Amino acid sequence: MDWTILLFAVQITLARIADIYLRYYAFREMVTPEAKHVLLKRLSFLSLFFTAFSAALFSFTEMTVSSYKGVLLFGWIPYQYFLVQAVPDQKLPHVFLVSMSFLWNFIIHSISCIILALYFRDASTPVVLQTESFIYLSLFLLFLPISRYFFNSLLPAFAHFNSKNVRIYIAVLPFLMTVGYIVLISDNVLWHSWEERIARLLLPAAFVFTYHYIMSTAKQVYERKRLTHEKMLLKQELLYLEEGRLLAADNREQLQKHLDGLLDTYSQLRQLLHTGDIKE
């Protein structure tokens, strides 16, 4: 086996690890230490198998565009399966994060393709594919602070929507966007026109950042409603406390009157006893 094919398979595996890392990062607080240990163990064995499988596939197909895209489009499934096992009972969040991570990957791949079109137009197909995967990994590391911030805020914003229908809509909409985008890129063409390259970059980028802005705005609206509701509750509690204070003050006044009357009665009794007027 050619060492370049093995290196290419390792790069593809690293791309899949980068892909699943972002989704795990969003779920990290829901993963128990035991589940995390099992997940890392499974992903390690899966990565070894995936590297060997990719190397065999690329050796058989000689690193064609169709085999490369096929691995990218379907290679994430076993990784996602293990993540779902580590974080069960979160179907809609999983669908939502898979879709958003796909769109994020499409953005990085689109930037990689633009760089390739500028500097590697005359290179052979294997060199172009291997360079594209290397550029993708480099851009992933470069954009990692942005992607971590982005995926760190996705699930908290998603959790603010209590309505099941709204949650389904929010999860399915980017999924439909992802499916439509996959249809556009599922071909054997290596080089596309500049119009297609720019469109394939701007379309997911506009959707991702607009969707993130909408969800952030919805989160802020929810927070304002929550603060308004808490403010109303605090005002009601203060009203109850004021009523209690007035009632306590009135009780103290009544008690003082009874006490004054009782002390006056005791004073009269002492005087009568002192004068010996037992009958009175």
Disulfide bonds with the S-S distance in Angstrom:
none
